[in-house]
Amino acid sequence: MGLQKVTYAGETMEIDLQRLPIHEGIALQRATGMGAVALGEGLKAGDFIAMAGFAWLILHFRMGKDITYSDICDGTFPVDFREFEIEAADEPDPHSAGAPSA
């Protein structure tokens, strides 16, 4: 999936499922049973467990909300995944870094 720009409730943040900090990856795997690759595939397929895991990563780890994965799954913290805007973020071209300008 690469770097994704995610907007939720007017806040925009970036996340790269292939480069999660280890504590986030472990928490995700413990909560959902999915690693980053499976989560990305699940999101593409419309898997609700993947959607809940992704929402939790954004809300808890990126936005700092004091919620658990279970809060999302049981409706304690209701999430409408349609409120998330997800798009590929512009990544800098690694080949252009330090290249001499013409």
Secondary structure, DSSP 8 states (H G I E B T S, - for coil): --EEEEEETTEEEEEEGGG--HHHHHHHHHHHS--HHHHHHHHHHT-HHHHHHHHHIIIIIIT-----HHHHHTTSS---GGG-EEEE-----TTTTT----
